[in-house]
Amino acid sequence: MQGGEEDLYLGDVFTEPPRPPTPPPTFATCTRNAFPDLKIRLVGSHPLWAHHLWNAALAFASYIDSNPKIARDRCVLELGAGGGLPGLVAAQNGAKKVVLTDYPEAVLIDNLEFNARQNLSPDEKDHVETQGYMWGHPADSIMRALPKDASTGFHLIILSDLIFNHSQHDALLKSCDMCLASRSANDDTSSAPCVLVFYSHHRPHLADRDLGFFRKAQGAGWVCEEIVTRKYPPMFPEDPGAEEVRATVHGWRMTRGDTGDFPH
């Protein structure tokens, strides 16, 4: 610079404190009886809580292994999949198609792909697809993943520990309505297309707001029933609230009402 001015180093002007490095991925193991253990990679840290293997996912894996007919030869969709454990278990139990979805961010979708590659046989992996998806948005891409002989929708939709997101209840229900296959006249309660919702009350003082998801569903015509309760060590032992409440996983089945007519 001219006029005797000293060079100005802009790095001294536009400074910010150094950011901590992103934690490396971690691994969690799901121990099973009928199948080899699954080793699930979890992202190191994420604001959408994808860096935990939730008790609800473990309960889901156990439930599907114990009731393989809910997945065998059927099309399965997992919303907010995180590490993808329930959907991978569905694939190992003979699902015709499994679509694992999570928020459309590369780190989440790449991690789902990694877990599918690492835990499934080549044949099982051929039946699995991963996609980014935001709840409540059009589901055209998800529906295009269905085999041609199942183009009306998914027979099973998995919601694993999602309903603590109270602001997203309407969006979740909208996605379920768009993606679940229609109920036929021959379907009884046990064979009808369904949404399985597994969760814990991580914040016991907000349990009623968690359950508001099912009140909204019933108001929209869904039939809801609790089918599972199972105890696990609490996810966060130091958190406030009754430990027994936080340690319990609840599983609900949701099916369409008799008419199958739902508001959009």
N, C-alpha and C positions, 0 to 999 in steps of 0.2 A: 504494500500500500504506500501511497505517496504522502509527503508532508510530515514524515517522521512518525506517523502513527504506528503503533505496535500491532502486530497481527493479533486478531481476536480469535481465540480458539472457542468455537461454538459449543464444544463439548462441555465447557465450563458453565454455559448458560442453560442449555437444555439437559439438565441432569435429572435423574430419578433414582431412587434407591434400587439396588440390585434385587432382582426377583429370585426367590428361592427356586431351585431346580424342581421340575416335575418329578414326583416320586416314581420309581420304577414300578412296572406291573408286579402284582403278587399272584400267587396261585392258591386255590382252595380245592380240597378233595371231597368228592361226594362218594361215600362208601355205600355199596349196594350188595344185594344178595345174589340175584340171578344174573347180573352182568358184571364185567370188570368195572373197577372204580373209574370215575370220571375226574380228570384234573382240569379245573376251570381257571383260565387266566382272567384276572380282573384288572381293569385299568388302574394305574397308580393312584389317581385322584380325579374326582369329577363332581361338579355341582349337582348333577342329577343322580348321585348316589350309586353309580354303576361300579364303584370300587369295592362293593361289599357283595358277598354271597349270602343272601338273605335266608333266614329260616324258612320263609314261605317257599323258596325255590327248592330247598331240601325236602320239605313236605310234599311238594308237587312231584318231585322225582319219585319218592316212595309211593305216592298214590298212583301214578301212571304205571310203575312197575307192578303194582298189586292189582291193577285193573287195566291190563293191556288192551282190552277190546275198545276202550275209548279212543285209542290212537290207531290201532291196526287197520290198514287199508283206508284210512281216512285222511282228510286234508286238515292240517293244523296250522293255526296262526298264533304267534306269540307277540304281544304288544309290550313295549318297554322291556325288552328281553335282558338287558344287562349282559351277564356272562352267557346267557342262553341255555342254562341247565335244563329247565323243563322241556323246551323244544328239542334239545338233543336226545333226551330220554324218550320222547315221543318217536323220534326217528329210529332209535334202536329198537323200539317196540313195533316197528313195521308200518309206520305212517306212510301213506301214499305220497304226500307232499307236506313239507314243513317250511313255513316262511317265518324267519326270525327278523323282527323289526326293532329298531330303537331310534332315538332322536337322530336326524340326519347329520351326523358329525363323523368325520372319517375315523377318528380314534375309536369310536364305539362300534362302527360297522366293521372295521378291520379286525377288531378284537373278536367279534362274533365269528367272522370268517376263520380266524386262527383256531378258535375252539372247535369249530366244526371239522376243520382239517385234522386237528390233533386227536380228536376223540372218536371219530366215525370211520367206519370202513369206506373204501371207495364207493361201494354200492349204496351205502346209507347216505354218503355225502351227495350222491347224484340226486337224491330226493329232497335236498335242503337248499334253500335260497335265503340270502340276507338282503335286507333293504332298509334304507332310511325312511322314516315315516313320522309325521307329526299328527298326534291324535286329533280327531275331528275333521281333518282335511280330506279331500277326495281320495279315494282308495283305488283308483283305476289301476295303478301299477301293481298293487298287491293282488287285485283280482285277476290281472293278466297272468300271474304266476301259477294260477290254478290249472290242472290238467283239463283238457277239453271236455272230458266226461264228468267233470265236477265244477263246471263253470258257474253254477248258481251260488257258490259260496263255500266257506269253510265249515266243517262239521264240528270242530273244536277250536275255541279261542281261549288262549291262556292269558290271564292277568295275574301276575305274581308280584305281590306287595306293591301295588300301584295306588290303592285308594286312599292312602294318606295324603295324596295330592288333591286336596279338596276342591281346588279351583278347576281341576281337570275332569271332574265327574261327568259333566255334560259331554265333553269331547270324547271321553272313553266310551260312553254309551252310544254316541253317534257312530263311532267307528265300529263298535260291535254290531249295531243295527245294519250298517252298510255291508259288513263282511260275513256275517253268519248265514249259512245256508237256510233256505226256507224249510219249514217243518211240513212233512207230508202227512197224509191222512193215516198212514200205517205206523207212524212213529208213536211209541209210548214214551213215558217220561225218561226211561233209562236209555233209550236209543235215539231220542231226538237230538238234533244239533244243539250244542250248549256252549255257554261261556262258563269257565271255571275260574273263580276268583278266590285266591288264597292270600291271606294277609295276617299281620299282627297289629295290635293296638300299641304302637311304639310310644305314643303319648296318651296314656290312659285318660287324662282329663279331656281329650278330644275324641274319645271313642264314639260318642254319639254323632259327631261330624263324619267320622269314617263310615258309620252305618247309614248315613244319609245317602250314600251311593245306592244302596238297595231300596231305600224309600223312593228315590227318583226312578229307579228301574221299574219298580212295581207300578208307579204312577204312569209309566210309559207302556205298560202292558206285559212286562216280563214277569215270569213266575220264578221266585227266588226261594231256595231252601238251603239250609246249612247241612253239610254232609260229612264234615271232618272237623275234629278238634284234636290238636296234638301239642304236647309240651316239648320245648327245647330250652337250652340255656339262653337267657336273654341276650340279644344282640349287643346291648350297651349296658353292662351291669351297673354302672354308676349313675345312669339316668334316673330322674325322679319318677315317682309313680309306682304302683304295686307291681312287684317283680313277676308275680304269677300272671298278671294280665299281659305284661310285656313279653312273657315267655311263651304264650299260647298262640299257636297258629290256628286260624279258622279257615275252613274251606267251604265255599258256597257254589251251588250249581244254579245257573240262570238259563231258562229256556223261554222261547217265545210263547205268548198266549195262544189260545186255540185258533184265533183268526189269522195270526201272523201279520196283522196290519199295525204298523208302527208309525208314529209321526216322525218326520225328519226335521 
